[in-house]
Amino acid sequence: LATALDGVCWRGKGKKIRIMGNSQLAIPFMLGQYFNRSTHAMLFCSNNDGTVFTNEEQDWYAPLTGGNADCLSTEDAVPALPKDWKSDSVCLLLGRGYLIPDVQEYLAQHPELPSLLWVENGTFNDNQEAMQYVADVVALLLKIKKDAGVRTVYLFCGLPFILLPILSANLHHVMNRVFFMEHGKDLQESSMSTRDMYSVC
């Protein structure tokens, strides 16, 4: 990818990058890592019903601002963290509640991974709602980076394909390392152990 797109949008005049299609979510996430907010890439991500999410109006060289850092969702399976919690890493689930059991089952078989946080999403009716969600995630991560020392995120994700590049582009200035946990949907009906249902990207 880096070879094919070399020089497309580095410094200088911005370029419009249009992303369409459907795939495993690691692909649009990696596109966002490449076209991050240190490039002059304006992303336009669209699906087959005509919905478009874009970061065209966002500042270069900085993530979105104005988010709600207290956006964590909780339930019995994902309780709130202790007030004095400290860690250099965290697992973060972005998506709807039905994803929790699979993630929790996976984490139970990988005790070396850190605590799980969750930010639930609803339906994104327009670009403004989608970008507010991204801003909330950015604000949350900046808060736990400052307060708890988090530098690494293991990201479990059920967000729409067309939101992933913009989310990823915004995380460039937020976390030192982001490991995308790709869910092997094609393995769900196989005899594959839950332990192997996610791969780190």
N, C-alpha and C positions, 0 to 999 in steps of 0.2 A: 504493500500500500504506500509506504513512504517513498519508494522509488517511483511508482506510477504517478504520484501526486506532487512530486518535488517541486517546490516553488509556486504552487498554486495560490497561496495566500499568505506568504510570510512577509510581514512588514509592508508598509505602503498601502496602496489602494485595496480596499476590501473586495472580496469575491463572493458571489452568491453561490452557495453549495446546496443543491437540491437532493434530498435523500428520500427515496420511495422504496416500497417493497415490504417484505415480511421474511423474518429469519429468526434463528436463535438470537436471544437478546445480547449476547456478547458482541456480536458484529456491530450493531448501532452504537453500543457503548464504546467500542474501540474507535469507531469513527469520531465520536465526540472527544476522545482523548487526543486524537491527531489534530482535529480542528478545534483546539481548545481556545480559551480566551486570551492566549498570548499570540494568537494568529489573527489575521484580519478576515476571518471566515464568518459570513453571515449564513446561518443554517436555516433552511426551509424544509421541514420534514412533513410529508403528507401521506395520508392513507387513501384507500380506494373510495371512501365516501366524501372526499374533498376536504377533510379536516387538515389544517396546516398549523403546526407549531413552529415558531421562529424566535431567534434571539437577535433579530435585526437591530433593534433599538437599544441593546444592552451595551454597557461600557466595555471598551477593550481593557485587557490586562487586569481585570478584577471580576470577582463573582457577583451575582445578584445581591442586592441589599434589600432591606425592608421586610425580611422574613420574620416569622414567629419562632423564636428559639425554644419555646415551650410547646412544641407541636407533637410531642411523643404520645402515642396511643398505648393504652395498657389494658390488660385483662388478666385473668388468673394465670394463663399460660405465659404471659409476658409482663411480669410485674414491674413496677417502677424501681429504679435503682436506688440504693441507699444514698442519703444526702452527701456523705463523705466519700463516695465511690471514686477510686482512682484506677486508671489502667492506661497502658500505652496503645491498646487496641480494643476494637469493639466489633461485634456483628450487628449489622443494620438491615432490617427487612423493610422494604418499601413496597407496599401492595395491600391487598385486601386480606381480611382475617382468615379466609379459607386456606391461605398459604402457610399459616402458622404450624399446623401439625406436622407437615413434611419437613419444615425447617427444624422444628424442635426434635423430631426423630433423628434427623441427620446430626444435629449438634450433640445429642445424647451419645452418639457413637463416635464423636470426635471431641472428647473432653478437653483437648488441648486448645480448642478455640475459645474466644472470650465471650463475655455476656452478650445477650441479644437485646437490642432495642428495636422498636417498631414505629413506623409512621404510616398510618393508614391513608389511603386515598379513596375519593369517590369518583364520580364521572367528571371528566374534564370537558366542560361545555364550550370552552373557547380558550384562546391563547393566554388570556389574562389569568384564568384559573390555573392553567398548567404552570405558568411561570411563577405564580404565587406559591405553588407547592414546591417548586425547585428552590425558591428563595427561603422557604421554611426549612427545608433540608439543609441548605447552606448555613443558615443561622444556627440550627441545632448543632451541626458539626463544629462550627467555630466556637460555640459555647463549651462543648465537652473537650475540645482541644485546649481551651484556656483553663477550664476549671478542673478537668480530670487528667490532662496530659495525653489525651488520645492523639495518636499520629497515624494509625493504620486502621482501615475499615475493610471488613469482609462484607461485601454487599450482596444480599439476597434480594431479588427484584421481580416484581410482577407488574411493572408499569407498562404502558403502551409502547410499542416499538418506536413510534414517532417522538416520544418524549426522551428516550434514552440518550441520543446524541447531545441534546441541549443540557440535560442533567450532567452528563459526563464532562462536557466542555467547561461547565461551571465549577467542577470539583478540582480543577487543576491548581488553583490558588488556595485550596481549603485544607486538603489532607496530603501528607507526605506520600502515602501509598494507599491505593484502593485496589483490592482484589475482587474481581467480579466473579460471583459464584454462579456458574452456568448450570441450570437445571436440565438434566437429560430427560426431556419429556418422552423421547422415543424409547426409553428404557422402562417406563412405568409398568408396562404389561409383561415385562420379562422377569426372569428369576434373579435379576441383579439386586444385590443387597442395597438397602437404603443408604448404607455407608458410602456407596459409590455413585449415588444419584446426582451429586454435584461435582463439577470440576472447576478448579481455580483458573481464572483467566487473567 
